[in-house]
Amino acid sequence: MIKLVILAGIAWTLQGVMAYWQYNRFQRKFNELAQSYNIGVGYSRNRSGLGAIVIVAADPEGTIERVEVMKGISVFTGFKKSELCIGESVFGELPRDAEGGGLVYNALKEAAANAKKVMGGDIAAAG
């Protein structure tokens, strides 16, 4: 019984360390992009536990310059550069891209909406 408790404690500690490691990777990527761009972050998860985090980096006019996607179920998943919606505006309707799939697209939409909020709302109507 004591071995089971020790094993559970080790597993719990390892999970905490790995989650911290993944958070640090997210924070580094976010800070890297935030130095040069307006940033929006989106998140989506399906029933099976597969998730996607998307960071959208937009210039001052709202044009998407860079997209980083973290998709998977493991803490070992890292961010990958993506060409999804590069050149599109966060103030417009984003085209649905087959490469991204529903999970990534939903996170991308949320990230673009959050970037739009950071930039001060919907300026497209004014221009």
N, C-alpha and C positions, 0 to 999 in steps of 0.2 A: 504494500500500500504506500509506503513512504517513497519507493522508487517512482511510482506513478505521480505522486505529488511533485517530486523533484523534476521529473520529465515535463509535466505540465508547466511548471515554473520556468524551465529553460525555454520551452516553446513560446510562452507568453512574452518572455524577455526578448527573444529573437524577433518575434513579430513587432514589438515596439521599436527595436533598433532598425529593422528594415523599413518600417513606416517613417521613421525619422529620416532615414537616408533618402527615401523617395521625396519627402517634403523638402529636404535640402536641395535636391535636383530641381524641383519645381521652382523654389525660391530663387535659385541662381539664374534659371532661364528667364523668369519673370523680371528680375532686376536688370539682367542684360538687355532685354528688349525695352524696358521702361526708361532707360537712359536716352533713347533716341526716338521713341514712338509713343503714341497714345495707345494704351493697352486695354483689351477686353478679354475676359476669361469666361469660357463656357464649359459646362459639364453635362454629360448624359450617361445613363446607365440602363442596361436592359435587365430583364428578369433573371437571366442566367448569371449575372454578376459581372459581365463584360462591361467595361466603362471606357469613356473617352473624355479627355480634357483637351480643350483647344485654346490656344492663346493667339489672339488676333492683334497684329501691330499695324496701326494706321498712321498715316502722315497727318499734319494739321488740317488738311481739307477733307479727311475721312476716307482717303483711298487706302485700301488694304495693301500694305507693302510686304508683309511677312505673315506666315501662318505656321505655327508649330503644333503638332498633334502628338498626344500620348494616348495610345489605345491598347488595351489589353486587360488582363486579369491579374497579372503578376506585379510584384513590387520591383522587378527587374526591368520593366518596360520603361523606356526613356522617350524623350521628345524627338520627333523627326520633323524636319522641314517638309512642308507640303506646298504644292502649287494651287491648292483649292482657293478659288475666288481672288487670286492676286490681281490687282488692278480694279477690282470692284469697289463700290462705295459702301461704307457701313450705313449710310443714310438711304440706300436703295434696297430693292428686293434682291437677295442673293440667289443666283441660279443654282439649282440642285445638280450636284455633280455625282455621277455614278461611282467614281473612284472612292468617294468618301463614305458612301453607305449612309443609312438612316441615323445610326448612332453618332457618327462624326458630323453629319450635317446638322443634327439637332444641337450638338455642342457648338458648332460653328455659328449657327443662328444666335444662340445665347451670347456667345463671345462678341459678335458684331453688335448686338443690342447693348451689351455692357460698355463696349468701346464708345458707342454713340452717347450713352449716358455720361461717360467721363468727359466727352467733348462738349457737352452742354445741350444735348437734345437734338431735335430734328431741325437742322438748318436748311435742309433741302427745300422745304416749302418757301423759305425766304428768298432762295436764289433762283 
